Amino acid sequence: MKKKLLNNFSLKLLSFLLAFFLWLLVVNMSNPLTENSKEVELEVLNGSILENAGLTYEIVGKSTVTVRYTVATLDAYKIQASDFRAYIDLADLYDVTGAVPVNLEVVANQSMISSTQVKPEVVHVNTEELQRKRFDLNVITEGEPEEGYALGTITLDPEYLYINGPVSQVGQISSVGVEINVNGANANLNGTVEPVFYDANGNRLTVSSQITYDVEEIGYEVEILKVKSLPLDFQVTGTVADGYRYAGLTSDIQSISVVGLKSTLSNLNTITISDPQLSVQGATQSRTALIDLTEFIPENVSIVGGQTEATVVMDVERLSTRTFTLNLEDVKRSGESQRYSYSFSPEEVQVTVEGLKDDLDAMAEEDLNAELELSGLTVGTFGGVLNFEVDDGLTVEDYTDFQVIVSLESHEESTAADSHSQEDTPEETEQNSENTDNE
């Protein structure tokens, strides 16, 4: 096969070249006409006529028309869509059907172009009432500031805009806002963003070119504030009724997070709550108060987190008593002397302690920290004295009377007897002498 193709190759090539030049010669001599077409953008004139009437318009179908024309074969490549102008004049709009004729002009290469036609020759235009509506701008932030910081005031410029467009399209817009990225911010932010449109469900809308608005860019300033956690110090006042005791305070909030300038927060370490509701004066039962924390926040400081009220319960409980039995031999002694021995009558005493029931239930005898006071006692019988050291909130009300019997130790007694025998009084000497004479 290859051999056949290569046979007389030079003659075959020469034949091809002669045929091509012959065709080129014929074309150059005849230059026949050919039909071509271009897609041309449709121009609209006198749209202001409808706008002045409070109407907007929309072309039904494509916004281009097809232009057919005749051109010489050798000139066909020179023709561009920009050589034609296709337009409609809304002054010619037929109100009943909305039809308007398409006009065509050849604006370039007129000598090369002939037999022009445009399709379609008529287009239909829908008209609708125009609406102008004001929308306040909402702010949507994306992300979170750096830990330890929070959003402050966000200012927009402008704070609203006006939207113009067909009633049906403007009606689809439920709200307009701006979206600002604050992720990782630890300093104030500013810049510009484009407005964003939302439907009634909060979904983004893509509006058509028929929707216009008076501001293309919205300026913003975002204040980034330092966050500080501060404990709450509730100041409870008043005295409960006799037989009762204030048992403490509980709150559903122990601390709050506040934001402000660093200089303001640097000297702020606690929030003191002194409210008239925080009183237990004459109380015989627990009291509950709802405290508005914003009333106790300094100027230029605000609460973050949403919860601005604290529910406070002031516990008031009836006092109870409990009796403990102490063996005096086991009680610690103060002022004890080695010269004396001590005994007690009775050997056990009953100690009555007053306090809250839970505290009393958790108490044992050793928690009385009882101590016998023996200082200054000599031989004899004395009323006993006990000292106690109990926890705060507890009071030793009473203990049963007892006596302390003090006597000399046994070796002290024998020493005293020997001393008496060696040092007889004159009377004892005389008596002894008499006894001797009688004998």
C-alpha positions, 0 to 999 in steps of 0.5 A: 500500500505504501509503495502504491502511494509513493509511486509517481509522488512528485506528479501527484503533488504537482497535480494537487498544487495545480488544482489548489491554484486553479480553485483560488483563481476561480474564487478570486475572479468570481468572489461569490456571496455567502449568507452568515449570521451574528448574535447581537446584544439588544439595546433598550432605548427610552427606559426612562419613560417607564421609570418616570411612570413608576414602572420597570421592565423586563425583556421576555426571552433572550437579551440578544437577537440573530442578525442574518446578512449576505457578504462576499466570501473573501470578506466574511472574516471581517464582519463582527457582531459589533458591526450591527446595532439592534435596539428597541425603543420603549416609546414604541411599546404596545401596552396591550400585548407588551410588543415592541419592534426590533430596529437594526442598523449596520454601523460598520463595514456597510459596503460589505454587508447586504440583505440584513434581517433580524430575528425576532423582529418583535420582542415582548416586554413585561412591565411591573410597578417599581418599589422603593423601600428602606431597610435597616441594616442588621449585623451578623458576625462570623467567628469568635474573638480571641479568648479573653475578649468579647464584642463591644459596640458595632457601628455601621455607616450608613445604618440603612439603605434604600432598595429600588426594583420591581415590586415582586423582587423587592417583596422577596427581600425580608432583611438586609445586613452585613457580615463581619468576620471577627474570628481571633480578634483582640483589637478594634476592627474597621473596614467596608463590606457589601450588603447581603440580602436575606429572605424570610427564612434567613437564607441569602438571596441573589438579587437580579440586576433590576434591584438597585440600592443607593449604597454599594459599600457599608463601613463598619467599626467593631469594638473589641473589649477585654473580658474579666470574671468578677466574684459577687459579694452579697452584703446581707444585713439585719438580725434574725428573730430570737431562737433562729440563726442566719445560716448563709447565702446561696446564689445561682451566680457566684461570678459574672464576666464583664467587659470594658476598657483595660484601664477600667477593669484593672482596678475592679476585683469584685462586684459588691451587691448591697440591695435592700432585699438582702435583709434577714431582719426578724426572719423566722424562715429563709428568704429569696431575693431576685437581684438585678446585677446591672444596678451594681455594675460601674459605668463603662462596664457591661455584663457579657453572657446574657444573665443579668439577674441573680436568684439569692436564697438567705438561709434562716434556721431554727436553733437546736440544742444537744447535750453531751456527757463529759467524764471530768477525769478525761478533761484537759486541766489548766493550772493543775499542781503536782502537790494536790490530788483532785477529785470531782463530784459528780464525776460526769457533767452534762453540757448543753450546746446550741446551734444549727441541727446539722452542725450539732449532729456532726459534733462529738464530745472532743469538739467541745475542747473542754478544759478544767480551770484549777488555777489557785485552788488549794486544799478544800472543796470548790465549785468547778469551772469548765472552759470551752472552745467550739466552732463558730455558730455553736454556743455552750449554753450551760453545764451541770454544777460540780465540785472540785475536791482538792487534797494533798498528795500522800507524800505531802501528808506524811511530811507534814506529820513528821514536821509536827512531831518534831516541833511540839508546842509548849502545851504538848511538852507539859502534857507529856511531862504530866503523863510521865509523872503519873506513870 
